[in-house]
Amino acid sequence: QVQLVESGGGLVPAGGSLTLSCAVTGRFFKINFMGWDRQAPGKQRERINYEDSSVKGRFTFSRNIATDIFSLEMNSLKPEDTGVYYCYANVYDYSTGSVTYWGEGIQVTVSS
């Protein structure tokens, strides 16, 4: 069973930084793609587009291929970045084909 475990969330003042990490564990052949969604309070979950003006230049995605851990470095955080962040990964295994899994979500709170 594939599992995604997030870490690194918390409370940070506006202008601060956080780095979220997501570890992909379990049995699989390869990771096809991965990324992050977020859900602001009272809003629907949305996929983080690193080219979107709301995060461009502030959020950076990275992946450690050797460890199957990927990260989201968030700088110059704003109160509107507050929400629950979910990592996801589409993985391939011979027994299941390609399947997308999500982590349980981790809270990020940016105080004004």
C-alpha positions in Angstrom: 0.0 0.0 0.0 1.4 3.4 -1.0 1.2 6.1 1.6 2.1 9.8 1.5 3.2 11.4 4.8 3.4 15.2 5.0 5.5 17.2 7.5 6.6 20.7 8.1 3.4 22.6 8.6 2.6 25.0 11.4 2.1 28.6 12.4 4.2 31.3 10.9 3.9 35.1 10.8 3.3 36.9 7.6 6.5 37.2 5.6 7.9 34.0 7.1 8.8 30.7 5.5 7.9 27.1 5.8 9.0 24.0 3.9 6.6 21.2 3.6 7.8 17.7 2.8 6.0 14.6 1.5 7.5 11.1 1.8 6.1 8.5 -0.6 6.4 5.0 1.0 5.2 1.6 0.1 5.5 -0.6 -3.0 5.5 0.9 -6.4 7.7 0.9 -9.6 7.9 4.6 -10.2 6.4 8.0 -9.5 4.8 9.5 -12.6 4.1 12.9 -11.2 3.5 14.6 -7.9 2.6 17.9 -6.4 0.6 19.8 -3.9 -3.0 20.9 -3.4 -4.3 23.3 -0.9 -7.6 24.1 0.7 -8.2 27.5 2.2 -10.8 27.9 4.9 -14.3 27.8 3.4 -13.0 27.1 -0.1 -12.6 24.2 -2.4 -9.4 22.3 -2.6 -7.2 23.6 -5.5 -4.1 22.5 -7.2 -1.1 24.7 -6.6 0.1 26.0 -9.9 3.7 27.3 -9.4 3.3 29.7 -12.4 0.2 31.3 -10.9 0.8 34.9 -9.9 -0.5 34.1 -6.4 2.5 31.9 -5.6 5.1 32.5 -8.4 8.4 33.5 -7.0 7.4 32.5 -3.5 6.7 28.8 -3.8 9.3 26.3 -5.0 8.8 22.6 -5.7 11.6 20.2 -5.4 12.0 16.4 -5.5 14.7 14.1 -4.1 14.6 11.2 -6.5 16.8 9.0 -4.4 14.5 9.2 -1.3 11.1 9.7 -3.0 10.6 12.8 -0.9 9.3 16.0 -2.4 9.1 19.4 -0.9 7.3 22.7 -1.2 9.4 25.6 0.0 7.2 28.6 0.8 8.6 32.0 1.3 7.1 35.5 1.9 4.0 33.8 3.2 0.8 35.7 3.3 -2.3 35.2 5.5 -4.2 34.1 2.3 -1.8 31.1 2.1 -3.4 29.7 5.2 -5.0 26.4 4.7 -4.6 22.6 4.6 -1.9 21.4 2.2 -2.1 18.0 0.6 0.6 16.3 -1.3 -0.3 13.9 -4.1 1.6 11.4 -6.2 0.6 9.4 -9.2 2.5 6.1 -9.0 2.8 3.1 -11.2 3.0 -0.5 -10.1 2.7 -3.5 -12.3 -0.2 -4.9 -10.1 -2.3 -1.7 -10.0 -1.3 0.4 -12.9 -1.2 4.1 -12.4 -2.9 5.4 -9.3 -3.0 8.8 -7.6 -2.6 8.9 -3.8 -2.9 11.8 -1.4 -1.5 12.6 2.0 -3.8 13.3 4.9 -3.1 17.0 4.8 -1.1 19.4 6.9 -2.2 22.7 8.3 -0.4 25.9 7.4 -1.4 29.0 9.3 0.0 32.4 8.4 -0.8 35.1 11.0 -1.1 38.7 10.0 
